[in-house]
């Protein structure tokens, strides 16, 4: 399958199955588009007619271009066949019941009252609760016991607001460090926080122990303070930004992400990305809101078109900043075309419900943090392990080929079939298709690929 598009002056041809990317001139671009529609002689005639005012477009040059295309096809770099379908259903089976990562919900409570919060202000449609050290310790033991021969394990401290249970976080890290060598494991910890409770001790500990810290900031003060408020309705921007600056400066501007959410109120989200960059933050992420269609924060179809244009604006501005020696990183444009995800990951996806699970304060297991509170998605618990094998099987079967609607999609080896949680919340099934999310994802990939092409010329 081949996908062609034009962006920022580049004519880009993507061969989906091989992953080959070609930046070509407009004549080659047009020939490739006609490849299966016309025989070579008719393609030559059509090009001579279209480019009759160009002296460099001759019959000889066109035939040479056609021959170059044939060579790319012969090398498996253009119109390559899909050879992955048969193995798609076996990849996750080969890994067995190995678990490699947990999202520990150490706090089902929060000190902010964000209106758009998918987790219902940290309660996940349930009761407020803090994870005990004993539950957290058992969760880490569960992970080590079920990680097979895998050495590197990942644990994200999540909420709600995990800093509201800070002592337990520290004790759990200490426990993991005390046993990881004898167990032949290496823990990589991350922390997601709204920043309200950051202090010098938190900064020092995070810089020693956390491989990554995700900091919630929606951008401009007026945008951030619209939704991210405390229980008295006061915005949190002025409180947290100085704390974030202190933490990022202490980390040396690495190992963190400023993670924002954009809504119907700011589909022009690049203004918020640029605002964060102007504050001195360089590792940035902005995510579309996840909400019901009738929610005031929800993105409308008109917003989606604005957002797609904003993605293009962001990509071109990032290239400008890079040329000026002031680069920023945008999470969704991080694309490695040479040493990127292996075939397994491209087909199988994030591993939610199989390799990756979320743990509630009570020790219940769910496929990921976005399913917590949905009782029908409970997999088991950290003492008995996964007891709902049928559900795990459903998630194991989720891959790039699980949805018939994706059969003719050029981007399926980049999204691996998409997010099961978003699909469920949009359609009622984990094998559904979240159409708005697909549109935005494809635009992000187009922009990321264009940037890689442009970087070759820098």
C-alpha positions as CSV (number, residue, x, y, z in Angstrom):
1,X,0.0,0.0,0.0
2,X,1.3,3.4,-1.0
3,X,0.3,6.8,0.6
4,X,1.1,10.0,-1.2
5,X,0.8,13.5,0.2
6,X,2.3,17.0,-0.3
7,X,3.3,19.1,2.7
8,X,5.6,22.1,3.2
9,X,6.8,21.9,-0.4
10,X,7.7,18.2,-0.2
11,X,6.2,15.4,-2.4
12,X,6.2,12.4,-0.1
13,X,5.5,8.8,-1.0
14,X,5.2,6.3,1.8
15,X,5.3,2.6,1.2
16,X,3.3,1.3,4.2
17,X,4.4,-2.3,4.3
18,X,8.2,-1.8,3.9
19,X,8.2,1.5,5.8
20,X,10.2,3.1,2.9
21,X,9.8,6.8,2.5
22,X,10.6,8.7,-0.7
23,X,10.8,12.4,-1.3
24,X,10.4,12.9,-5.0
25,X,9.9,15.6,-7.6
26,X,6.4,16.4,-8.8
27,X,6.8,14.4,-12.0
28,X,7.8,11.2,-10.2
29,X,5.0,11.9,-7.7
30,X,2.5,12.0,-10.6
31,X,3.9,8.9,-12.3
32,X,3.6,6.9,-9.1
33,X,0.0,8.0,-8.7
34,X,-0.8,6.7,-12.2
35,X,1.2,3.5,-11.8
36,X,-1.7,1.0,-11.7
37,X,-4.1,3.2,-13.7
38,X,-2.3,3.4,-17.0
39,X,0.4,1.5,-19.0
40,X,3.8,3.1,-19.3
41,X,3.2,4.6,-22.7
42,X,0.0,6.3,-21.6
43,X,1.8,7.6,-18.4
44,X,4.5,9.1,-20.6
45,X,1.9,10.8,-22.8
46,X,0.0,12.1,-19.9
47,X,3.2,13.6,-18.3
48,X,4.3,15.1,-21.6
49,X,0.9,16.8,-21.9
50,X,0.8,18.0,-18.3
51,X,4.4,19.3,-18.3
52,X,4.5,20.5,-21.9
53,X,5.9,23.9,-20.8
54,X,8.9,22.3,-19.1
55,X,12.0,21.6,-21.2
56,X,13.4,19.1,-18.7
57,X,10.5,16.8,-19.0
58,X,11.3,14.7,-22.0
59,X,10.3,11.2,-23.1
60,X,13.8,9.9,-22.2
61,X,13.7,11.4,-18.7
62,X,10.2,10.0,-18.1
63,X,11.2,6.5,-19.2
64,X,14.2,6.7,-16.9
65,X,12.0,7.7,-14.1
66,X,9.7,4.7,-14.8
67,X,12.7,2.4,-14.7
68,X,13.8,3.9,-11.4
69,X,10.3,3.1,-10.0
70,X,10.5,-0.5,-11.3
71,X,13.8,-0.9,-9.4
72,X,12.2,0.4,-6.2
73,X,9.4,-2.1,-6.6
74,X,11.9,-4.9,-7.3
75,X,13.8,-3.9,-4.2
76,X,10.7,-4.1,-2.1
77,X,10.6,-0.4,-1.4
78,X,7.5,0.6,-3.3
79,X,4.1,-1.2,-3.6
80,X,5.5,-3.9,-1.4
81,X,3.2,-6.8,-0.4
82,X,1.8,-7.2,3.1
83,X,3.5,-10.2,4.6
84,X,2.5,-9.6,8.2
85,X,-1.1,-10.5,8.4
86,X,-0.6,-14.2,9.0
87,X,1.8,-13.5,11.9
88,X,-0.3,-10.8,13.5
89,X,-2.4,-13.2,15.7
90,X,0.7,-15.1,17.0
91,X,3.0,-12.3,18.2
92,X,1.3,-11.7,21.5
93,X,0.8,-15.4,22.0
94,X,4.5,-16.0,21.7
95,X,5.1,-13.6,24.7
96,X,2.8,-15.7,26.8
97,X,1.7,-14.1,30.0
98,X,4.7,-11.9,30.5
99,X,4.0,-8.5,32.1
100,X,6.6,-5.8,31.6
101,X,4.9,-2.6,32.9
102,X,2.5,-1.4,35.6
103,X,0.6,1.8,36.1
104,X,0.3,2.1,39.9
105,X,-2.7,4.2,40.9
106,X,-1.2,5.2,44.2
107,X,-3.8,7.9,44.8
108,X,-7.5,7.8,43.7
109,X,-7.8,11.4,44.9
110,X,-6.6,14.8,43.6
111,X,-6.1,18.3,44.9
112,X,-7.3,19.8,41.7
113,X,-10.9,19.7,40.3
114,X,-10.3,19.7,36.5
115,X,-13.7,19.7,34.7
116,X,-12.4,17.6,31.8
117,X,-10.7,14.9,33.9
118,X,-11.4,11.5,32.4
119,X,-10.7,10.0,35.9
120,X,-13.5,12.0,37.7
121,X,-11.0,14.1,39.7
122,X,-9.0,11.0,40.5
123,X,-11.9,8.9,41.8
124,X,-12.5,6.9,38.7
125,X,-16.2,6.8,39.3
126,X,-15.5,5.2,42.7
127,X,-14.3,6.1,46.2
128,X,-11.4,8.2,47.1
129,X,-8.5,6.1,48.3
130,X,-4.7,5.9,48.7
131,X,-2.7,2.8,47.9
132,X,-1.0,1.2,51.0
133,X,2.6,0.3,50.9
134,X,1.6,-3.4,51.3
135,X,-0.6,-3.3,48.2
136,X,2.1,-1.5,46.2
137,X,4.8,-3.9,47.4
138,X,2.6,-6.8,46.3
139,X,2.1,-5.1,42.9
140,X,5.9,-4.9,42.4
141,X,6.3,-8.5,43.4
142,X,3.5,-9.4,40.9
143,X,5.4,-7.6,38.2
144,X,8.7,-9.3,39.0
145,X,7.0,-12.7,39.3
146,X,5.2,-12.4,36.0
147,X,8.0,-10.7,33.9
148,X,9.6,-13.9,32.8
149,X,13.2,-13.4,31.5
150,X,12.6,-9.7,30.9
151,X,15.1,-7.6,32.8
152,X,13.8,-4.0,32.3
153,X,10.5,-3.3,34.0
154,X,8.5,0.0,34.0
155,X,6.4,1.4,36.7
156,X,4.4,4.7,36.4
157,X,3.2,6.3,39.6
158,X,-0.2,7.7,38.6
159,X,-3.4,9.1,40.1
160,X,-5.3,11.2,40.7
161,X,-2.4,13.0,42.1
162,X,0.4,10.6,43.2
163,X,2.2,13.2,45.3
164,X,-0.8,13.0,47.7
165,X,0.7,9.6,48.6
166,X,4.3,10.6,48.4
167,X,5.6,8.6,51.3
168,X,4.3,5.4,49.8
169,X,5.9,6.3,46.5
170,X,9.3,6.7,48.1
171,X,9.0,3.5,50.1
172,X,8.0,1.5,47.0
173,X,11.0,2.8,45.0
174,X,13.2,1.9,48.0
175,X,11.8,-1.6,48.1
176,X,12.2,-2.1,44.3
177,X,15.8,-0.9,44.5
178,X,16.5,-3.3,47.4
179,X,15.5,-6.4,45.5
180,X,16.0,-5.6,41.8
181,X,19.6,-7.0,41.6
182,X,18.9,-10.3,43.4
183,X,15.8,-10.7,41.2
184,X,17.8,-9.8,38.0
185,X,15.5,-6.8,37.2
186,X,16.0,-3.2,36.5
187,X,13.2,-0.8,37.3
188,X,12.5,2.4,35.3
189,X,10.1,4.7,37.3
190,X,8.1,7.6,36.0
191,X,5.8,10.0,37.8
192,X,2.8,12.0,36.5
193,X,1.9,15.0,38.5
194,X,-0.1,18.3,38.4
195,X,2.8,20.0,40.3
196,X,0.8,21.5,43.2
197,X,2.8,19.5,45.8
198,X,6.3,19.7,44.2
199,X,8.9,20.9,46.7
200,X,12.7,20.7,46.9
201,X,12.5,17.2,48.4
202,X,10.3,15.9,45.6
203,X,12.6,17.5,43.0
204,X,15.7,15.9,44.5
205,X,14.1,12.4,44.8
206,X,12.6,12.6,41.3
207,X,16.0,13.6,39.8
208,X,17.6,10.6,41.5
209,X,15.0,7.9,40.9
210,X,12.5,8.9,38.1
211,X,13.6,8.2,34.6
212,X,10.8,10.5,33.4
213,X,8.5,13.0,35.0
214,X,5.2,14.1,33.2
215,X,4.1,17.6,34.2
216,X,0.6,18.7,33.5
217,X,0.4,22.1,32.0
218,X,-2.2,23.2,29.4
219,X,-0.2,26.2,28.1
220,X,-1.3,29.8,28.3
221,X,-2.5,31.0,31.7
222,X,-6.0,31.8,30.6
223,X,-6.3,28.3,28.9
224,X,-4.8,26.4,31.8
225,X,-6.8,28.2,34.5
226,X,-10.1,27.5,32.6
227,X,-10.1,23.9,33.6
228,X,-7.2,23.1,35.9
229,X,-8.6,24.6,39.1
230,X,-8.7,23.7,42.8
231,X,-11.9,23.0,44.8
232,X,-12.3,26.7,45.4
233,X,-12.3,27.3,41.7
234,X,-8.9,29.0,41.6
235,X,-6.5,28.4,38.7
236,X,-3.3,26.6,39.3
237,X,-1.0,28.2,36.7
238,X,0.7,30.7,38.9
239,X,1.3,28.1,41.6
240,X,2.8,25.3,39.5
241,X,4.8,27.0,36.7
242,X,7.6,28.2,39.1
243,X,7.7,24.7,40.5
244,X,7.9,23.1,37.1
245,X,10.7,25.5,36.1
246,X,12.7,24.6,39.2
247,X,12.3,20.9,38.6
248,X,13.2,21.0,34.9
249,X,16.2,23.2,35.6
250,X,17.4,20.8,38.2
251,X,17.0,17.9,35.7
252,X,19.1,19.7,33.1
253,X,16.1,20.0,30.7
254,X,16.0,16.2,30.1
255,X,13.8,13.3,31.3
256,X,10.5,15.1,31.4
257,X,7.4,16.1,29.4
258,X,5.2,19.1,29.7
259,X,1.9,17.3,29.0
260,X,-1.1,19.5,28.1
261,X,-4.7,18.8,27.1
262,X,-6.4,20.9,24.4
263,X,-10.2,21.2,24.2
264,X,-12.9,23.0,22.3
265,X,-11.7,26.2,23.9
266,X,-8.2,26.0,22.3
267,X,-8.1,23.9,19.1
268,X,-5.4,26.5,18.2
269,X,-3.2,24.6,20.6
270,X,0.1,25.6,19.0
271,X,-0.2,28.9,20.8
272,X,0.0,26.9,24.0
273,X,2.9,24.8,22.8
274,X,4.8,27.9,21.8
275,X,3.9,29.5,25.2
276,X,5.5,26.6,27.0
277,X,8.5,26.8,24.7
278,X,8.8,30.5,25.5
279,X,8.8,29.6,29.2
280,X,11.9,27.6,28.6
281,X,10.4,24.1,28.4
282,X,11.6,22.0,25.4
283,X,10.1,18.6,25.9
284,X,6.4,19.1,25.0
285,X,3.2,17.1,24.5
286,X,-0.4,18.2,23.8
287,X,-3.2,15.7,23.7
288,X,-6.8,16.1,22.4
289,X,-9.3,15.9,25.2
290,X,-11.1,12.6,25.8
291,X,-14.7,13.3,26.6
292,X,-18.3,12.6,25.6
293,X,-19.5,14.4,22.4
294,X,-22.0,16.5,24.4
295,X,-19.3,17.7,26.9
296,X,-18.6,21.4,26.5
297,X,-14.9,20.6,26.3
298,X,-15.3,18.1,23.4
299,X,-13.7,18.8,20.0
300,X,-16.3,19.4,17.3
301,X,-15.8,18.4,13.6
302,X,-14.9,22.0,12.9
303,X,-12.3,21.9,15.6
304,X,-10.8,18.8,14.1
305,X,-10.1,20.6,10.9
306,X,-8.5,23.5,12.9
307,X,-6.3,21.0,14.8
308,X,-5.0,19.3,11.7
309,X,-3.9,22.7,10.3
310,X,-2.3,23.4,13.7
311,X,-0.3,20.2,13.4
312,X,1.1,21.4,10.1
313,X,1.9,24.8,11.6
314,X,3.7,23.2,14.5
315,X,5.8,21.0,12.3
316,X,7.0,23.9,10.1
317,X,7.7,26.1,13.1
318,X,9.7,23.3,14.8
319,X,11.9,23.1,11.7
320,X,12.4,26.8,11.9
321,X,13.4,26.6,15.5
322,X,15.8,23.7,14.7
323,X,17.5,25.8,12.0
324,X,17.9,28.6,14.5
325,X,19.5,26.3,17.0
326,X,16.6,26.4,19.4
327,X,14.9,23.0,18.9
328,X,11.9,21.7,20.8
329,X,10.6,18.2,21.0
330,X,7.0,17.3,20.4
331,X,6.1,13.9,21.7
332,X,3.9,12.9,18.7
333,X,6.5,13.9,16.2
334,X,9.2,11.6,17.7
335,X,9.6,9.2,14.8
336,X,12.7,7.0,14.3
337,X,12.7,5.8,10.6
338,X,15.9,3.7,11.0
339,X,15.8,2.1,14.4
340,X,12.1,2.5,15.3
341,X,9.7,0.0,16.7
342,X,10.2,-3.6,15.6
343,X,7.6,-5.5,13.6
344,X,6.1,-6.9,16.8
345,X,5.3,-3.5,18.2
346,X,4.1,-2.1,14.9
347,X,1.6,-4.9,14.6
348,X,0.7,-5.6,18.2
349,X,0.5,-2.1,19.7
350,X,0.9,-0.9,23.3
351,X,0.3,-4.2,25.0
352,X,-2.6,-3.0,27.3
353,X,-4.3,-5.9,29.0
354,X,-1.4,-8.2,28.2
355,X,2.1,-6.8,28.8
356,X,0.9,-3.6,30.5
357,X,-1.7,-3.2,33.3
358,X,-3.0,-0.7,35.7
359,X,-3.3,-1.4,39.5
360,X,-5.9,0.3,41.6
361,X,-5.4,1.3,45.3
362,X,-7.1,-2.0,46.3
363,X,-4.9,-4.2,44.0
364,X,-7.3,-4.8,41.2
365,X,-5.9,-5.2,37.7
366,X,-7.2,-3.4,34.7
367,X,-5.9,-3.3,31.0
368,X,-4.8,0.3,31.4
369,X,-5.5,3.5,33.4
370,X,-8.3,4.5,31.0
371,X,-10.3,1.3,31.8
372,X,-10.1,1.7,35.6
373,X,-13.5,2.0,37.2
374,X,-15.1,0.0,34.3
375,X,-16.0,-3.1,36.3
376,X,-16.4,-5.3,33.1
377,X,-12.8,-4.7,32.3
378,X,-11.4,-6.0,35.6
379,X,-8.7,-8.6,34.8
380,X,-8.0,-9.9,38.3
381,X,-5.9,-8.8,41.1
382,X,-2.2,-8.7,42.2
383,X,-2.6,-11.7,44.5
384,X,-4.4,-14.2,42.2
385,X,-3.1,-12.7,39.0
386,X,-5.2,-12.5,35.8
387,X,-8.3,-14.5,36.4
388,X,-10.4,-13.1,33.5
389,X,-8.5,-14.9,30.7
390,X,-11.2,-14.3,28.2
391,X,-10.9,-10.6,28.6
392,X,-7.1,-10.8,28.3
393,X,-7.6,-12.9,25.1
394,X,-9.7,-10.1,23.7
395,X,-6.9,-7.6,24.3
396,X,-4.3,-10.0,23.0
397,X,-6.3,-10.2,19.7
398,X,-6.2,-6.4,19.3
399,X,-3.7,-5.6,16.7
400,X,-3.2,-3.7,13.4
401,X,-5.5,-6.3,11.7
402,X,-8.3,-6.5,14.2
403,X,-10.5,-3.9,12.6
404,X,-11.8,-4.4,9.0
405,X,-12.1,-0.6,8.7
406,X,-8.3,-0.4,8.9
407,X,-7.6,-2.8,6.1
408,X,-6.9,-0.1,3.6
409,X,-5.3,2.4,6.0
410,X,-1.8,3.4,5.2
411,X,-1.1,4.4,8.9
412,X,-1.9,1.1,10.6
413,X,1.7,0.1,11.1
414,X,2.2,3.4,13.0
415,X,-0.8,3.2,15.2
416,X,-0.9,-0.6,15.5
417,X,-4.7,-0.5,15.3
418,X,-5.1,2.4,17.7
419,X,-6.0,2.9,21.3
420,X,-8.4,0.2,22.6
421,X,-9.6,2.6,25.4
422,X,-10.4,5.4,22.9
423,X,-12.1,2.9,20.6
424,X,-14.3,1.6,23.5
425,X,-15.3,5.0,24.8
426,X,-16.2,6.1,21.3
427,X,-17.9,3.0,20.0
428,X,-18.6,0.7,22.9
429,X,-16.1,-2.0,21.7
430,X,-12.3,-2.2,22.0
431,X,-12.3,-3.2,18.3
432,X,-14.2,-0.1,17.2
433,X,-12.7,2.8,15.4
434,X,-12.4,6.3,17.0
435,X,-12.7,8.2,13.7
436,X,-11.7,11.6,15.0
437,X,-8.7,10.2,16.7
438,X,-7.7,8.4,13.5
439,X,-7.9,11.6,11.5
440,X,-5.6,13.4,14.0
441,X,-3.2,10.5,14.3
442,X,-2.7,10.3,10.5
443,X,-2.1,14.0,10.3
444,X,0.5,13.8,13.1
445,X,2.3,11.0,11.3
446,X,2.3,12.9,8.0
447,X,3.9,15.9,9.8
448,X,6.4,13.8,11.6
449,X,7.5,12.1,8.3
450,X,7.8,15.5,6.6
451,X,10.0,16.7,9.3
452,X,12.3,13.8,8.9
453,X,12.5,14.4,5.2
454,X,13.2,18.1,5.8
455,X,15.9,17.3,8.5
456,X,17.9,15.4,5.8
457,X,18.3,18.8,4.1
458,X,19.3,20.7,7.2
